[in-house]
């Protein structure tokens, strides 16, 4: 029950983040490149915030860190809504979106540290899978909510609505959330000094995965869900509910597949092993991107291409929970918050790079932007997988797996 309670802050925060991701890229001032910069400010500052949030959660407590992040984040979201109403200044929008990302890291890092505190080696894969499921699932719900609000309001009122909703939800869980911090260390440490060596071998693939998420978050600005390659069924759905809502459904569908897979593969990581589960996801991700690119180049519409890729996308969901469980197993309990901050660091850096790369590819691939984003995703994943293999050959001795022994 306490583990389930630790997921609630993530559920609320990620609904706001998902809706914000859709709405910011729609409401951002300027052209494609400016929109990419505004969108990228959030994840880059989230990565920076995680370095501070991890130390705070170790020294000040998980709950204090989390509630502080929520308070400042809510204020920044309300200010960004005001900026959308009164200005056309990409720099101001980027600044406020960056503050939102910075403070979201406090929520994510503290919640993940709580989940790690409340699990053991024998069930940590499932616990991390639950975290990934809530993280991705609520993000998808938020994305769909953002697309719905944009369909209804078609303007800044949509963002103001989500800002007010997430602000109002904060006191609901803040009062009842338990503190799970172990005995606090005398002083904090920097992330790289406490990161397990095995994590370094896995970070390239994790970075690739989060970069692809960043590319996907940019898609609503350029995605055409009807036209050449689209089936009559898709066109009929677009006519009934509108393009924005169809894009939201497409995104939430992909995240739902990943979220459901995280639960399944988290449990598998406890029984079969973290490393084997990770490698299964690694191969699945590469095959998924190859199939997606081939489908788009053969003329299929984006909805049909994603549907064709779904089974392989499910395999890709094995990556997240296996990495989180592996790092959680090896993290020093005294610096667990700092260590688990790597989640927000990789999420922020990857999504930030992906957002900027998406803006660039949209400029280079005019009239075929989705094909450009898919090609970029495959390129990044292939390069980072090659880097992972190279590191594994040299430092593979550090990749240890405690789960199979614990399951016996």
N, C-alpha and C positions, 0 to 999 in steps of 0.2 A: 504493500500500500504506500509506503514512504517512497519507494522507487517511482511508482506511478505519479505521486504528487510532485516529484522533482521534474517531471516532463511538462507540467502545466505552464510554467513560465515560457518555455520554448514554444508551446502551442500558441499562446497568445502573441508572442513576439513575432513568430514566423508568419502568422496570418497577416500582420501588419507589414512585414517585409515583402511578402509575396505580392500583396496589393500594391505596395509602393513601387516595386520593380516594374509592374505593368504600367502604372500611372505616370511615374517619373519619365520613362522613356517616351510616353505619349505627350506629356505636357512640357517637356524640356524645351527651352528656347533655342533658336539657332538651327543649324543644319545637322546632317548625320554625324559629323565628327564632334560637334559641340555636345550633341545628345550622348554620344559615347563617353565623353569626358565627365558630364554630369552624373551619368550612371556609374562610372568607374570610381568616382570619389567615395561612394559608400563602401565598397569592399576594400579599397586600399587603406582607408582610415580604420576599417574593422580590423585589418591585420595589425595595424599599429596599436589599436586599443587592446588587443589580446595580450600584448606584452606587459601592459600595466595591469589588466584585469586578472591575469593569472596570479601575480604577486599579491594583489589585494585580496583575492579569495583565499590565499594561504595565510595571510597575516591578519586581515580584518574580519574574515568570515565569508562564507558563500552567500548567505542571505543579504548581508550589508552591501556587498558588491553588486548583487543582482538588483536590489531595490534602487540603489543609486543610479545604475544604468537605466532602469526603466523611467525614473523621474526625469532625467536630463533628456532622454530619447523622446519622451512624450512632448516636452517643451519644444524640441527641435522640429518635430513633425508638424506641430501647430504653426511654427514660424515658416516652415517651407510651404504650407498651404497658403499662408499670407503672401509669400513671395510669388507664388503662382498667380494669385489674384492681382497683385499690384505692380509687378515688375516683369520685364523681359530681359533679365540679366543672367546669363548662364553661370557666371562666376559666383553669384550669390546662391543660386540653386545648387551648384556643386559644393559650396562651403557647407550649407545646411544639410545636404544629403550626406556629406562626409561626417558631420557631427552625429547624425543618426547611425551611420555605420560604426563609428568609434564606440558609441555607447551600447550598441547591440552586442559588441564583443564582450562586454561585462555580463550581459545576460546569458549568452551562449557558454562562455567559459565557466561561469559559476554553476550553471545547470549541469554541464557535462562533468564537472568535478563532483557535484552531488551524486550523479548517477554512478560514477566510478567508486565513490565512497561506499555506496550501498550495494555493490556487487563484489563477487569473488571470482577467482580464475575459472571455477567450474560453471559459472553462469554469466560471465561478463560479456561474452559474445552476444547472447540474447539481450542483455541489458543495453549494449551499444547498438544492437539492431533496433531495439525499441526507440532509442534516442534518434537514430537515423530516420526511422519511420515517422515519428512525430515531427521531426525537423523538415523532412521533405514533404510529408503529407499536408501539414498545416501551411507550408509555403505554397503548395499547389492550390489549396483551398483559398488562400489569400489572393493568389494570382487570378483565380476564377472570380473571386469577389471583386477584385479591382476591375476586371474586364466587364463585369456586370454593372458596376457603378459608373464606369465610363460610358457604357451603352445608355444608361439612364440619364446621366448629367452632361456628358460630353464636355467637361471642363474642370476647373479647379475645385468645384463643389464635390467632385468624386473623391479627391485627395483629402479634403477637409473632413469628409464623412469618416474615412478610415482612420484619420488622426484622432478624431473624437472617440471613436469606438475603442481603439487600443488604449487611449488615455484613461477612459472610464473603467477598463477592465483591470488596471494595475492594482487598486486596493483590494480586489476580490481575493487574490492569492497571496498578496504581500503579508497579510496579517497571519495567515495560517501555515505558511511554508516553514518547515522545520530547518534548523541549522544542522549540518552534518560534518562540519570541519573537524578533523582530528586535532591533536595537540599542535599548536601553531609554532613554527620555527622562530628563532630569535630575529632573524632577518631574511628577507627574500633573496632569491637568486634569479639570474637572467635565464631565459628559456633555453638557450643553446648549451648552457652549462649543466642542465639537468635532463636534456633530451636523451633517451636511450639510443645507443648506436644503431640498433636495428631500424629505428624510425627513419634514419637518413637514407637507408636503402629504398624505402617505400615512398618517400616524399615526391620523387619525380612523377610517379603515376598518379598520386593524389593531386598534385599540381595540374596535371593534364586534365583530370576529371573535373576539377573546379573551373578550369579555364573554359571547358566545353559548356559548363553551366552558364558562365558569363556570356558566351556566344549565344546560347539559347535565350537568355534574358533580353538580348537586344532584338530578337526576332520579331516581336510585335510591330516594330517600326517599319519593317520591310516585308513581312510575310503576306503573301496573297494566297488565301486558302481556296480560291476558286479560279478557274481559267484553264489554261492548257494543262492537260494531265489529270485534272480533277474529274471525279465521277459525277454522275447525275445526282447521286444520293447526297454528296457533299454540297453541291450547288443548291439543292433543295433545303438542306439544313441551314445554309448561310442565309437564304431568303427568309426563313422562318425566324431565326433568332439573331441574325446580324454577324458581321465579320469579327468584331471584337470579342464577342462571347465564344465564337468557334475557336479563335486563337487561344482563349483562356482554357477551354475544354481540352484542346490539344496538349497544352502545357501541363495541365493538371493530370491528364491521362498518363503522360510520360513519367511524371513524378510519382504517381500512384504505383506504377509498375516498379519503380526503383524502391519506393518505401515498403511495399509488400515484400519485395525480394530481400530487403535488409533484415526483416524479422526472420525469414526462412534461413538465410545464409548466416545470420548471427548465431542461430541455434546450431547450424552445421559447423560453424567455426569452433563451438564448444566441444562438439563430438568428434569431428574429423581433423580439426587443427586449423589454426589461423593462417598459416603459410599456404597450405593446400587450397583453402577456400579463396584466399587472395589471388592465387595463380589462375584459378577457374574464372574469377571475375576479370582478370587481366586479358585473358584470351577472348572472353565474351565481348569486352569493350571494343577490342580491335576488329573483330568480325562484325559487330553492329555498325561501326562507322564505315567499313568497306561496303556493306550491303546498302546503307543509307545513301552513300555517294553514288553507287551504281544505279540505284532506283531513281534518283533525281536526274542523273544523266540520261537515263533511258526514257525520260519524259513523264514519269509518275508525278502526281501532285504531292505536296508536302504531307497532307493527311494520310494518303495511301502509303507513302514512303515510310512514315513513322509507324504505321500499323504493321507493315511488313517487317520492320526492325524490332518490334516489341519483344519477341522471345529472347533475342540476344541482349536486348536492353535489360531484361530481367536478370540475366547472368552477370551483367556489369554491376548490379547492386551488391554483389559479394565483396567488392573492394572496400567500401566504407566501414562496415562493422568489423571486418577482420583486421584492418589497420588500427582502428580505435581500440579494439580489445587487446591487440598485441602491445600497443603503447601503454595502455592502462595496466596490463600485467606487470610491466617492467618499471613503471613510474615509482619513484621514491614517495612513500606516503606523506612525508613532510612537505613535499613540493609538488603534490599532485595537481593543484590548481594551475601552477605555472606550466607544468608539463602538458596538461590537456589543453592549454591555451594554443597549442600548435594547430588544433582544429580550426579555430577562427583565423589564425595566421594563414594557413593554406587556403581556406575558403576565401578569405579576403583577397590575397594576392592573385589567386587563380581567376576569380570572378572579375577582378579589376583588369587584369591583362586581357581576359576574354572580351570585356566590354570595349576596351580600346581597340583590340584587334577586329572586333565586329564592325566598329565605326569605319575603320580603315578598309576592310573588305567590302563594305557596302559602297564606299566611294569607288573602289577599283572594279567591282563587278556590278556596275549599273545595269538594271533590267534583268539581272540574274543573281540577286543578292543572296538568296537562300542557298544556291549552289556554292557561292563563295564562302559562306559561313560553314557549310558542311565540309568543304575541302580544307578549310583552316582547322576544323576540329580533328580531322583525320591526320593532318600534318603534325599538329601539336602532340597528339596521342602517340603517333609512331616515333617521333623524336624522343619523347620522354620515356617510352617503353625501352627504346634502345639504350638510353642513359641508365635506366634501372638495371638492365641486363649487364651492362659494363661494370656498374658498381657491385653487382652481385658476384661477378667473377673475381673481383679483388677483395671484397669485404664480406662475402657470404657467410663467413664463420660467425658473424655477429647476429645473424637472423635465427634466433632461437624461438621455440614454440613450446610453451608450458601447458597448453590446453589438453593435448592427448593424455599426458600423464595425470592431470587433475581429474579427467573424466573416468579414469580406471577405478 
